[in-house]
Amino acid sequence: MRLLATIGYLAVLIKAITESWVDVVRRSINGKIDPQIIEMESTIENPTGLILLSWSITATPGTLVIDLLPEERKLKVAVISPRSREDIVPFEPYIKKMFD
């Protein structure tokens, strides 16, 4: 089960990085940038899983984790434009299956 979750995570991460890269290039050209800081709670309880989630968000262009509170499972994420939680962490369910 963890192997399938890992494969799914990698596929979703690569897709998210590709889509975000195109979005950041497009926004850089047309100037539609509205930076915000979003605080969100994760469903992942494992500290290693939270670190992987933080890294995955930071590796995705246009997003950056600026604070992680593992005890509260909260992340503060800087985004280049307003986004929904699902757009920021599409890989969270896969990480949860891998570590929880």
Salt bridges, closest charged atoms under 4 A:
GLU19 OE2 - LYS15 NZ 3.54
ASP23 OD2 - ARG27 NE 3.06
ASP23 OD2 - ARG83 NH2 3.19
GLU39 OE2 - LYS74 NZ 3.77
GLU41 OE2 - ARG73 NH2 3.45
GLU92 OE1 - ARG85 NH1 2.91
ASP100 OD2 - LYS96 NZ 3.19
